[in-house]
Amino acid sequence: KSYQEIYDVMSAATEEDATRLGVTEDAKTKNFDNFVIYLLICAHDTEKVELLKKVQEKYARELEAAGRLQHFVNKVLSTELLPLNENEITKEMANYEPFIQTTENSVLHGREFVRQLIQHNIRIIEMYYSRIKIATLANLIGVSQERAETELCDMVVNERISAKINRLEWVVQFIKK
């Protein structure tokens, strides 16, 4: 939200104020990108969804200019699986400030971004399946079985989904709330 406030102030600044504060188009773009990235990185909840919808509506022009970020925002708000190739995503996002090596916690930001995309895919699968083998789940979301189980466990512990994992049969059963 802080990046949103900063961006809104930068956008609303008169030419005189912008010049005095040193606001450039590049700085505004960078700030908007950070706003969207940190929003995508944070854990899924209703506030995140509302803010992403607000970004789509209020900042449509800026989002369109953001290119790849628009793709991620649209996918996270959709009920479609997001094709996941962790190495490819890491390379694509490496140009954005939160993921640049000189940024504090850049590696953590990268991991958390991919984690949110994986968890998005699990939420989508939960909509369509009541019971699924972990091997099939992992294949659908594009990660290893161990990674799929780790993310499932995290989501259950943090009450983002309700599910039971039968480790003998290696099956997850989603429990509808």
Backbone bond lengths (Angstrom), bond angles and torsions (degrees), N, CA, C in turn:
res aa  C-N    CA-C-N  psi(-1)  N-CA   C-N-CA  omega(-1)  CA-C   N-CA-C  phi
1 K - - - 1.445 - - 1.521 110.94 -
2 S 1.317 117.00 -31.17 1.465 119.88 -179.62 1.518 110.70 -63.04
3 Y 1.349 116.51 -43.32 1.455 119.24 178.35 1.529 110.44 -64.21
4 Q 1.327 117.33 -33.86 1.461 120.69 177.34 1.529 109.65 -63.64
5 E 1.313 116.94 -45.85 1.469 120.91 179.62 1.530 110.34 -62.06
6 I 1.320 116.16 -44.92 1.472 119.92 179.66 1.517 109.78 -61.70
7 Y 1.333 117.04 -44.28 1.462 120.39 -179.98 1.524 110.68 -62.83
8 D 1.325 116.92 -44.49 1.467 120.34 179.80 1.527 111.40 -60.78
9 V 1.336 116.87 -41.03 1.465 120.54 178.05 1.527 109.91 -64.79
10 M 1.336 116.57 -44.07 1.468 120.45 179.18 1.530 111.07 -61.00
11 S 1.315 116.79 -41.40 1.458 121.45 -177.88 1.525 112.24 -70.83
12 A 1.324 116.21 -33.63 1.455 120.77 -177.43 1.532 112.67 -84.41
13 A 1.316 117.64 -11.07 1.454 121.23 -177.17 1.525 111.09 -65.24
14 T 1.304 115.07 138.43 1.466 119.83 174.81 1.526 107.81 -69.81
15 E 1.326 116.25 166.51 1.472 119.64 -179.78 1.516 111.03 -58.91
16 E 1.323 115.41 -39.62 1.461 120.33 -179.84 1.532 110.82 -63.58
17 D 1.342 116.23 -47.12 1.459 120.46 179.03 1.528 111.25 -65.15
18 A 1.330 116.38 -40.85 1.461 120.61 179.94 1.530 110.70 -61.62
19 T 1.322 115.85 -41.64 1.460 120.17 178.97 1.528 110.42 -66.00
20 R 1.331 116.01 -43.82 1.462 121.00 -179.52 1.532 110.75 -63.11
21 L 1.347 116.82 -39.29 1.470 121.16 -178.62 1.533 113.16 -85.16
22 G 1.319 116.33 -10.06 1.463 119.83 -179.68 1.520 113.20 76.57
23 V 1.325 116.05 30.70 1.460 120.97 -179.85 1.521 109.43 -81.50
24 T 1.321 115.52 121.80 1.463 120.96 177.28 1.518 109.11 -114.65
25 E 1.319 115.51 165.26 1.468 119.48 177.02 1.524 110.35 -61.60
26 D 1.325 116.27 -36.68 1.463 121.32 178.97 1.535 110.66 -62.98
27 A 1.329 115.87 -41.76 1.475 120.28 178.94 1.523 110.64 -66.15
28 K 1.332 116.57 -40.01 1.468 120.02 178.33 1.530 110.81 -64.19
29 T 1.331 116.27 -43.83 1.467 120.84 179.78 1.522 110.76 -63.07
30 K 1.313 115.95 -44.80 1.469 121.34 179.69 1.528 110.52 -61.51
31 N 1.322 116.42 -42.00 1.457 121.29 179.86 1.521 111.12 -66.26
32 F 1.333 117.05 -41.41 1.461 120.35 178.01 1.525 110.39 -63.82
33 D 1.324 117.04 -44.80 1.464 121.09 178.12 1.528 110.70 -57.56
34 N 1.335 116.90 -44.63 1.463 120.68 178.74 1.521 111.06 -62.62
35 F 1.312 117.11 -41.32 1.466 122.28 177.06 1.531 110.50 -55.49
36 V 1.322 116.37 -49.85 1.468 120.88 -178.12 1.528 111.16 -68.71
37 I 1.315 117.74 -42.44 1.471 121.22 -178.80 1.519 111.28 -62.84
38 Y 1.328 117.08 -48.19 1.463 118.81 -179.41 1.531 111.04 -66.06
39 L 1.304 116.76 -29.37 1.461 120.31 174.79 1.530 110.34 -67.33
40 L 1.321 116.84 -41.53 1.470 120.77 177.79 1.525 112.17 -68.44
41 I 1.328 117.35 -31.19 1.460 121.82 -178.54 1.527 112.16 -73.26
42 C 1.323 117.10 -32.62 1.470 118.82 -174.66 1.529 111.58 -68.07
43 A 1.316 115.35 158.01 1.469 121.96 -177.06 1.527 110.83 -62.36
44 H 1.316 114.99 147.84 1.466 121.60 -177.64 1.526 110.65 -70.76
45 D 1.318 115.46 126.69 1.463 121.99 171.70 1.525 107.58 -158.14
46 T 1.324 116.87 178.67 1.467 119.34 -176.01 1.531 111.56 -65.41
47 E 1.324 117.66 -34.39 1.465 120.05 178.67 1.527 110.86 -62.79
48 K 1.328 116.78 -41.94 1.464 120.79 178.58 1.518 110.23 -61.69
49 V 1.330 116.76 -45.11 1.465 120.75 -179.24 1.529 110.35 -62.34
50 E 1.335 116.83 -44.27 1.466 120.60 178.96 1.528 111.55 -61.71
51 L 1.332 116.98 -42.40 1.460 120.35 178.89 1.531 111.56 -66.66
52 L 1.328 117.57 -38.85 1.467 120.18 177.66 1.529 110.79 -64.96
53 K 1.331 116.57 -39.27 1.474 119.62 176.43 1.527 110.80 -65.14
54 K 1.327 115.76 -37.77 1.464 120.52 177.85 1.532 109.77 -64.32
55 V 1.323 116.44 -39.88 1.466 120.86 177.58 1.523 109.44 -60.95
56 Q 1.333 117.05 -44.13 1.463 120.94 179.31 1.523 111.78 -61.25
57 E 1.321 116.82 -40.38 1.457 120.81 -175.92 1.532 112.40 -83.08
58 K 1.314 117.08 -54.49 1.464 122.28 -172.11 1.532 112.72 -77.35
59 Y 1.320 116.57 -32.79 1.463 120.50 -174.93 1.532 111.41 -116.90
60 A 1.312 117.40 38.79 1.468 121.52 -175.15 1.529 111.90 -59.00
61 R 1.322 116.89 -43.93 1.467 120.59 -178.40 1.534 110.99 -64.57
62 E 1.331 115.96 -44.46 1.461 120.18 179.83 1.521 111.29 -65.73
63 L 1.334 115.33 -38.62 1.464 120.43 179.92 1.520 110.71 -66.38
64 E 1.320 116.42 -39.16 1.461 120.33 178.05 1.526 110.55 -62.71
65 A 1.319 116.30 -39.08 1.464 120.70 178.66 1.534 111.54 -70.28
66 A 1.333 116.73 -23.13 1.468 120.81 -178.59 1.524 112.19 -75.02
67 G 1.318 118.31 -9.82 1.463 122.22 174.21 1.513 114.80 62.49
68 R 1.314 116.22 -103.56 1.473 121.97 -174.21 1.520 112.07 -62.91
69 L 1.319 117.56 -32.59 1.466 119.90 178.25 1.525 110.84 -63.85
70 Q 1.331 116.57 -35.90 1.461 120.33 177.17 1.531 110.09 -60.70
71 H 1.314 116.09 -41.39 1.465 121.22 177.81 1.528 110.76 -57.47
72 F 1.323 117.13 -47.53 1.462 120.88 -178.61 1.530 111.63 -66.96
73 V 1.320 117.78 -40.99 1.468 120.73 178.30 1.527 109.93 -61.77
74 N 1.333 117.04 -47.04 1.467 120.52 -179.58 1.521 111.70 -62.14
75 K 1.315 116.64 -41.47 1.472 120.08 -179.58 1.520 111.85 -67.76
76 V 1.335 117.30 -42.35 1.466 120.26 -179.50 1.532 110.86 -64.14
77 L 1.325 116.97 -31.11 1.468 120.01 178.78 1.531 112.73 -85.23
78 S 1.313 117.19 -9.67 1.467 120.33 -178.72 1.531 111.08 -91.69
79 T 1.308 114.89 176.26 1.467 120.41 175.74 1.526 109.52 -109.13
80 E 1.324 115.21 36.11 1.462 121.46 179.05 1.526 109.57 -112.42
81 L 1.325 115.24 149.65 1.460 119.81 174.42 1.521 109.02 -69.79
82 L 1.302 115.63 143.79 1.455 122.11 178.45 1.521 107.83 -101.30
83 P 1.334 117.76 115.23 1.468 118.79 178.17 1.523 109.07 -55.93
84 L 1.326 116.15 133.34 1.452 119.75 -170.60 1.519 111.53 -124.08
85 N 1.318 115.50 118.18 1.454 122.65 170.87 1.524 105.29 -130.82
86 E 1.322 115.89 99.69 1.462 121.52 -171.63 1.523 113.02 -55.16
87 N 1.330 117.67 -42.91 1.465 120.74 -179.32 1.524 111.61 -64.94
88 E 1.318 116.05 -42.02 1.463 120.99 179.70 1.530 111.14 -64.56
89 I 1.322 116.00 -44.28 1.467 120.77 179.43 1.523 110.25 -63.97
90 T 1.317 117.29 -41.91 1.461 121.47 179.22 1.524 110.60 -60.52
91 K 1.336 117.12 -42.72 1.466 120.84 178.29 1.525 111.05 -64.54
92 E 1.341 116.98 -44.53 1.463 121.46 -179.56 1.522 111.58 -61.15
93 M 1.310 116.74 -41.78 1.462 121.02 -173.60 1.531 112.58 -84.21
94 A 1.322 117.59 -8.45 1.469 121.68 -176.37 1.529 113.38 -61.48
95 N 1.320 117.47 -19.75 1.465 120.61 -179.04 1.525 113.30 -83.46
96 Y 1.317 116.98 -12.26 1.463 120.44 -178.86 1.528 109.55 -88.35
97 E 1.334 116.01 143.52 1.460 122.73 -173.12 1.533 115.48 -50.17
98 P 1.343 120.40 -45.54 1.474 118.77 -178.10 1.531 114.04 -63.03
99 F 1.341 117.05 -17.93 1.459 120.69 -176.00 1.532 113.15 -107.33
100 I 1.332 117.44 -2.87 1.466 121.11 178.62 1.529 108.29 -71.03
101 Q 1.329 116.24 137.23 1.466 121.93 -174.30 1.527 113.83 -53.90
102 T 1.327 117.69 -30.50 1.468 120.10 -178.44 1.534 112.38 -77.49
103 T 1.316 117.33 -11.83 1.462 121.16 178.42 1.523 109.43 -79.79
104 E 1.325 115.47 134.71 1.459 120.14 178.21 1.531 109.39 -59.52
105 N 1.308 117.14 134.69 1.472 124.64 179.11 1.526 114.02 65.30
106 S 1.323 118.04 25.09 1.466 120.80 -177.84 1.530 112.26 -60.68
107 V 1.326 116.64 -39.94 1.470 120.32 179.61 1.528 109.85 -65.86
108 L 1.318 115.85 -42.99 1.463 120.79 177.40 1.532 111.00 -61.60
109 H 1.323 117.48 -41.94 1.461 121.34 177.51 1.535 110.68 -60.52
110 G 1.317 116.20 -43.63 1.461 120.44 179.25 1.517 112.20 -61.96
111 R 1.339 115.61 -45.66 1.465 119.83 178.75 1.525 111.37 -62.57
112 E 1.315 116.02 -42.68 1.459 120.46 -177.80 1.528 111.37 -68.35
113 F 1.322 117.07 -35.28 1.469 120.92 177.15 1.531 110.04 -62.06
114 V 1.326 116.18 -49.64 1.468 120.29 179.21 1.530 109.84 -63.18
115 R 1.320 116.47 -39.84 1.476 120.97 179.14 1.535 111.25 -59.07
116 Q 1.327 116.64 -41.91 1.466 119.97 179.42 1.532 111.21 -66.09
117 L 1.319 117.24 -34.75 1.470 120.50 177.19 1.531 110.48 -68.57
118 I 1.335 116.96 -40.59 1.464 121.17 177.18 1.527 109.65 -62.94
119 Q 1.321 116.44 -46.16 1.462 119.87 -178.88 1.529 111.60 -66.46
120 H 1.320 117.03 -31.81 1.470 119.96 173.33 1.532 109.33 -59.28
121 N 1.329 116.13 -47.72 1.466 120.04 -179.61 1.535 111.40 -61.80
122 I 1.314 117.46 -38.14 1.469 120.53 178.12 1.524 110.24 -64.60
123 R 1.342 117.56 -41.20 1.472 120.36 177.64 1.522 111.14 -61.98
124 I 1.317 117.06 -37.91 1.469 121.04 179.13 1.522 109.86 -67.54
125 I 1.315 117.38 -43.90 1.465 121.14 178.90 1.522 110.28 -62.79
126 E 1.332 116.39 -37.75 1.465 120.63 177.99 1.534 111.09 -59.11
127 M 1.334 117.37 -31.52 1.469 121.10 179.89 1.529 111.95 -66.36
128 Y 1.329 116.05 -32.00 1.460 120.75 -171.92 1.524 114.52 -105.51
129 Y 1.316 117.65 -16.34 1.457 121.29 -177.36 1.529 109.80 -122.89
130 S 1.314 115.73 142.55 1.465 118.68 171.28 1.532 109.16 -101.81
131 R 1.333 115.64 -24.08 1.463 121.69 -179.47 1.520 107.56 -148.56
132 I 1.344 115.57 132.40 1.464 119.16 -178.03 1.526 109.12 -151.87
133 K 1.328 115.87 144.01 1.464 120.30 175.25 1.521 108.27 -70.65
134 I 1.309 115.49 142.13 1.462 119.71 -178.21 1.530 110.54 -63.19
135 A 1.324 117.14 -33.28 1.467 120.07 177.50 1.530 110.36 -61.82
136 T 1.324 116.94 -42.19 1.468 121.25 178.59 1.522 110.37 -67.88
137 L 1.323 116.59 -43.12 1.461 121.92 177.83 1.528 110.16 -58.02
138 A 1.321 116.32 -48.87 1.464 121.44 -179.32 1.526 110.80 -60.66
139 N 1.324 116.57 -40.97 1.458 121.11 178.67 1.528 111.08 -64.24
140 L 1.330 116.71 -41.96 1.470 120.93 -179.15 1.529 112.05 -65.50
141 I 1.330 116.82 -38.04 1.467 118.50 -177.42 1.529 112.75 -93.18
142 G 1.317 117.78 -7.28 1.460 121.22 172.94 1.511 115.74 81.29
143 V 1.332 117.22 33.18 1.470 121.22 177.55 1.522 109.31 -133.72
144 S 1.323 116.03 174.17 1.463 119.87 177.52 1.526 110.14 -71.89
145 Q 1.332 116.16 162.24 1.464 120.28 179.17 1.526 110.82 -63.02
146 E 1.314 116.68 -38.21 1.466 120.45 179.41 1.523 111.10 -63.87
147 R 1.327 116.05 -42.27 1.472 120.64 178.97 1.527 110.28 -65.76
148 A 1.325 116.74 -40.92 1.468 120.69 178.31 1.527 110.00 -61.01
149 E 1.337 116.46 -44.22 1.462 119.95 179.36 1.531 110.89 -64.37
150 T 1.331 116.95 -42.04 1.464 121.10 179.69 1.528 110.85 -59.92
151 E 1.322 116.77 -45.36 1.470 120.45 -179.39 1.530 111.14 -68.82
152 L 1.326 116.38 -38.37 1.473 119.82 175.72 1.522 110.37 -59.57
153 C 1.327 115.88 -47.59 1.471 120.44 -179.64 1.522 111.01 -60.83
154 D 1.318 116.98 -43.05 1.464 120.49 178.35 1.526 111.06 -60.58
155 M 1.319 116.31 -43.11 1.466 120.10 -179.12 1.525 111.83 -66.62
156 V 1.326 116.76 -37.54 1.465 120.65 178.62 1.527 110.13 -68.72
157 V 1.327 116.75 -46.79 1.467 121.40 -179.23 1.534 110.87 -60.15
158 N 1.324 116.78 -40.02 1.464 121.25 -179.02 1.530 112.74 -88.95
159 E 1.322 116.06 10.48 1.468 124.21 175.53 1.527 113.21 56.81
160 R 1.333 116.41 37.24 1.463 120.51 174.67 1.518 110.73 -88.12
161 I 1.336 116.34 -24.70 1.461 122.61 172.16 1.526 107.99 -142.44
162 S 1.322 115.21 163.46 1.468 120.63 173.16 1.519 106.72 -114.12
163 A 1.312 115.48 123.27 1.462 119.80 -178.29 1.525 109.93 -158.84
164 K 1.335 113.56 158.54 1.461 120.94 173.57 1.517 107.67 -124.99
165 I 1.324 115.05 137.89 1.462 119.67 178.70 1.520 108.16 -109.61
166 N 1.327 115.82 121.53 1.456 121.80 174.52 1.527 106.13 -93.72
167 R 1.309 116.26 103.88 1.467 119.77 -174.70 1.527 112.07 -74.69
168 L 1.324 117.79 -23.52 1.465 119.27 177.49 1.524 110.74 -69.13
169 E 1.329 116.24 -42.79 1.472 120.24 179.48 1.530 111.56 -92.18
170 W 1.352 116.75 -9.22 1.463 123.53 -178.06 1.517 110.68 57.33
171 V 1.344 113.90 49.43 1.461 122.49 -177.05 1.533 108.96 -128.47
172 V 1.315 115.61 144.34 1.460 120.19 174.22 1.529 107.84 -111.99
173 Q 1.319 115.24 136.53 1.455 120.83 177.12 1.529 107.15 -116.33
174 F 1.327 115.87 118.03 1.452 120.51 178.25 1.518 109.44 -82.07
175 I 1.309 115.86 138.23 1.467 121.53 -178.46 1.517 107.17 -108.93
176 K 1.321 115.29 117.72 1.473 119.88 -179.31 1.522 108.93 -73.21
177 K 1.327 115.40 134.93 1.472 120.13 -179.58 1.505 110.89 -83.47
